Amino acid sequence: MPRQVSTKPRSARRLVAAVVAVSFAAAFGPVRAAVATESDDARVATTTLTLVDTTRSTPATAEQPAENRRVLETTIRYPRRVAQPLPLIVHGLNGHPDQLDDLMDSWAVAGYVVAAPRFPRVNVDAKGKAVLADAAEYPADLSFVIDQVLVANRDPSSPLHGLVDPTRIGAAGISLGGMSVYGLISNTCCIDRRIDAAILMSAVRPEFPTGVYQAQSMPVMLLHGDADTGYHWSVGVYPKLAAPKWFVTLRGGRHGPPFEDAPDEHDAFVQATTVAFWDRYLKNDRAAASRIVALVRARNGKAKLQRDLG
């Protein structure tokens, strides 16, 4: 019988006050608090974990002092009815992940557990820009989130107990969050061998303070709008990636709108195409590759596809 995940009735993204589980680790370990939350999609259950990594620091900004730890408030989405352990997708964004509720809900509805942390220093310098000194920590943040979700997966008292298949893990990132995923999959500074597939959306790929880029060892998909001034990042990176690889150009697409919640002409296409990619490489659904091709053709010139399946 499918597992029924117990959640309260939904309304627009309000936090439910009741804390359902709190655990404290020993010194240098994480502090985790699980809180029931809500999604606009009645098919999706959500939980928020406040994850604290005491082994790494957070730099100061003009507005905030330095800290000797990193606090990652992480929202986790999953289907309300779960019959078996599901693949995990960890998602990075330099900004509040609430901007991407619709996209992440679409992945959860399709049968994935989606963990999206809020990085500690986002859009907080004097000019409202990301703190680049902190961005080098993002790949380790995502690896830490994977660590802690898998710990919760083994904890009988956690709402995530038994939800995740630890052998099937994807990573996705938008913009500077895409830099974190490039680090996880292809930079010697930060490679996480647990990643089985990756999606890069409007992603940038600057150098890290340490390490060098190399060809990745898992399937990747790039999605980028050609009206974005950063489109050149994906154009330049694609030839350097190993197969299997997919590059979807969103004609007229800008930097954030094709992926964010505000209505955009590419919304439904992005959701369907990314789900098909996850299905192909995290669920071994070979027919999903043909679905990606068909979805691009159905856009009648509003999307262009390059691919090399090796």
N, C-alpha and C positions, 0 to 999 in steps of 0.2 A: 504494500500500500504506500502511496506517496506520503512523504512526511509533511504534515501541516505545520507551518511556522506561525506561531501565535503572535499577532500584532494588533494594535488598537486601530479603530477606524481612522481613515486618513482625511487630512485637510492640508492646505497648501504649506508643506515643508515646515510645520511647527515641531519644535522639540518637545517630546514627552518628558515630563519632569522626573519620572521614576527611574532611578538607577537600578538596573537589574543585576549587575555584578561588578564588584571592585576587587582587585587583587594587587598586592604590593610585593615586588621582588626584593631580593637582598641588595646590598650596596652595589652600584654599578650595573644594576639590572633595570628593566623597564618598569614603569608604573602604568597599569592599564585600567581604564574604566569603561565598561560597556553600558551604553545608554540606548534605550529604544527610541527610534526616530521614525519619521513618516515620509512617504513619497507620494507624489501626485498620482502615480500609477498604482491602482489597487492590486495589481499582480506582483508588486515588488515590496519586499520587506527591507528595512534598513536598520543598521546598528552603527553607532559611533563609538570608536575606541580612541581614547586619549593615550597615545604612546609616548613614552619619555625615554630617550636614549641618553644615559648619563655618561657614556664613553666619548662623546663628541661635543663640541661647543657651538654656540651661535654667535656670530660677530655682532658688534655694536653698529648702530646706524645713527643718523642725526636725530632720530626720534626715540630710539630704544637702546638701552645699555646691553652690553655683551652678557651672555649667560654661559654657564659651564655645563649646559645640557641642551638637548634639542627636543622640543615638544611638537608632536605631529598629531593633530586632531584628524582622525581618519574615518571617513564615512564609508560604510560597506553595504553594498546592495546585493540582493540575491532573490531568486524567485520565492514566492510564498509557499509553493508546493514543490518539494524536492524529493525525488525518488532514489537518487544515488548521488555520490560525491561529484561535484562539478569542477570544471577548470576555473582557475583563479586568474583575474586580470588586475594588475596593479597599474594605476593611472597617475601621471604627473602633470601638473599645470602650475605655472607661475601666476597665481591668482587664487581666488576662492573657488573650489571645485563645484560650488552650487551653480556656477555659470553653465555647467554641463550636465545638469540633471537629466534632460531628455535623452542625450546620447548614452549616458551610463544606464539609464532605465532600459533603453532598447537592448543593451547587452545583457542585463540581468534577465529580462523577459525571455531572451533567446537561450537562457540556460547557463549563465556564468555568474560567478561571485566576483564583484567588482569593488576593489579597495582604492579609494582616492584620498590621499593625505593632503592637508594644507601645509605647505612648506613654512618654516618658521619666519622667514623674512621675505615678504612679497609686497612689492609696490609700496615701500615704506621709506625710501630715501627722500631728500628734500625736494626732488623733482617728481616724486611719485613713480619712480622707476624701480626695477628689481635691483637687489643688492647682488652684483655679480660675484663678489667675493664669497657669498653664501651659495651661489648656484653650483659651485664645484662640489658641494656636499649633497646635492640632490640625488645622485645615483645611490649613495650609501643610505640616504633616507628611504628610498624605494626598497632597497634590499632589506633594511630594518623592518619596514612594513610587512614584507613577505615573511620574514622571520616570525614576527609577532602574530600574524594571521594564522600561520601554521601551528604556533603554540596554542592559540585559541581553538584551533581545529581539533586538538588533542585533549582539550579541557572539557570534561563532562558538564561543568557548571557554566560554560560559555554558550551564548546563543549561536555561535558559529560551529559548535561541536559537530564533527562529521560532515560538514558541508563541502569541504574542499578536497579535490584530488591533487595531492602535492606533486604528482608527476606531470601535470599539465598546467603550465603557467605562462601567461602572456604579459607583455608590458606595452603601455601606450603613453604617448606624451604629446602635448601641444605646445608650440612655440618654445620658450626656454625649458618647459617641461619635456620637450622633445630632446633637448640636450641631455637631460638626465637619462633618457632611454638610450640614446646613442652611447653614453658612457657605460650603461649596463651591458650593452650587447657587443660593443666594438672598440672600447678604449681600454688599454692595459691597466689604467688606473683603477678601474671599477667593475670589470666584467663579472657578471653573476651567471654562472653556468646553469642555473635552474630555469632560465628564460627559454621558452620553446618557440616563441613567435613574437613579433613586435610590429606595432603600427606607429608611424611618425606623422603627425598632422601639423602643417605649417611649422615644421621643426627647424631649428637652427642647430649648427654643429661647430661651435667655436672650439678652440683648444682648451684642454684642462691644464691646470698648473703642473701636473705630473702625468706621465703616461703618453702613449701614442695610439692613434687609430689604426685598426687593422680590419680586414674583411670579417664580417660576422659569420657565425656558424648556424644561424637559424633563419627561417623565412621572414621577410619584412615587407611591409606595404607603406609607401609614402602617399600622402594626400596633401595637395597644396594648390591654392588658388593662384592663377596667373596674374591676377590684379593685385596681389600682395607684393610689396617691395622686397620681401624676403624670399620670393619664389626661387631666386638664384641659388639659395642654399640646397634645395632639393634637386634642382637641375644639376648642380655640381657634384652632389654626393651620390646620386643614383649610379653612375658608371663605376664607382668605387665599391659598391656593395656586391656581395656574393649572391648567386642564385640559390634558391628561388626568391625572386624579388618582383614587386609590383609597384608601379608609379602611376597614380591617378591624378591628372591635372583637372582642376575644377575651373572651367572657363568662366572668367569674370569673377571668380571667387576671391574674397578678401582674406585678411589674416585670421580673424576669429569667427566671424559670423557663420561660416558653414558648419561650425561645430558647437556653437553656443546656443542657448535656449531661445533667444530672440528669433522670430521667424526669418528664414532665409531660403532662397530657392533650392539650395543644395541639401537641406536638412534630411529629407527622407532618403535621398540617394546615399548620403554619407552613412546614415544608420544602417541601411540595407547592405551596403558594400562592406562595411567593417564587420558586420555580423557574419557575412559570407566568408570573409578572410579568417576570422576566428574559427568558424565551423570547419574550414578546410584544414587548418593546421593545429587546432587544439582538440578537434573531435574526429579528425581523419575522415571527414566527409568529402570524398573526391569530387562529387558532383558540384560542390560549392565553387570550384574554380570556374566552371561554365556559367554559374550564376553571376559571378563578378563580370564576366565578359558580356553577358546579356544585359546586365544593369547599365553598363557603360553605353552599349549600343542604343538602349532605350532612351538615353538622354539626348539623342539626336544632335550631337555636336556640342552639347554643354559640358561634356567630359571627354577626356582623351586618356587612353590606356597604353602604357608601355609595360612589358613584362618579359622576364627571362626565367623560365622554370628549370633551367639547367639540363 
